[in-house]
Every structure is written in C-alpha cells, then in structure tokens.
C-alpha cells in the first residue's frame, strides 16, 4: 500500500497546494511626473489585472493561483499613459508565489 501514497508525497514536495491558496502581488511605483499603466497577463493571454500608477499612488495587481490547471507564466507590461516623460526609473516588485 505504501507505493500508492508515494506520488502524493512527491507532489507535496514540489509545492502542490490542495487549497489553491497561492497568490502573487505585483506592485508598480511610478516616478514623480509620470503616469504608468501596468497590465499583468497569464501565459494563455488572459489579462489577470490592470492598474494605473501615479507618483505616490502605486498600482497593485493580485493574481490568485488557479485550481485544476497549470498557472503558467505571468507577463507584466508597463506603458506610459500620458505624454509626460521623466528620466527617473519606476519600481516594480513581486511578492508571493503559487
């Protein structure tokens, strides 16, 4: 009987989560003087979230783990919303995991 349970142990060791409670939070902080849009897309081209960041008001997109199907990769696109441009960099952070 032990052989029947070994694959389940291997899945647990690989990060398998029965509750599907994984979450990734992506945060974009725009430099002063710029308005930026952040679009987070899953590998199947479904948009997971989209937000706009201005100086002092970050954009935050939270993406939950899928249940019953692979999570795949996430792509984050950043683009300027208005015509104003500055030389200062933006800050992009990711927290969490699936």
Long-range contacts (C-beta under 8 A, 24 or more apart in sequence): 15-97, 15-98, 17-65, 17-98, 20-64, 20-65, 20-66, 20-67, 21-65, 22-64, 22-65, 22-71, 22-96, 22-97, 22-98, 23-62, 23-63, 23-64, 23-65, 23-96, 23-98, 24-62, 24-63, 24-74, 24-94, 24-95, 24-96, 24-97, 24-98, 25-60, 25-61, 25-62, 25-63, 25-94, 25-95, 25-96, 26-60, 26-61, 26-62, 26-63, 26-74, 26-76, 26-92, 26-93, 26-94, 27-58, 27-59, 27-60, 27-91, 27-92, 27-93, 27-94, 27-95, 28-53, 28-58, 28-59, 28-60, 28-78, 28-90, 28-91, 28-92, 29-53, 29-58, 29-90, 29-91, 29-92, 29-93, 30-54, 30-55, 30-58, 30-59, 30-90, 31-55, 31-86, 31-88, 31-89, 31-90, 32-56, 32-86, 32-88, 33-84, 33-86, 33-88, 34-80, 34-82, 34-84, 34-85, 34-86, 34-88, 34-90, 35-80, 35-81, 35-82, 35-84, 36-78, 36-79, 36-80, 36-81, 36-90, 37-78, 37-79, 37-80, 37-81, 38-76, 38-77, 38-78, 38-92, 39-76, 39-77, 39-79, 40-74, 40-75, 40-76, 41-74, 41-75, 41-76, 41-77, 42-71, 42-72, 42-73, 42-74, 42-75, 43-72, 43-73, 43-74, 43-75, 44-72, 48-74, 52-81, 53-90, 65-98, 71-98
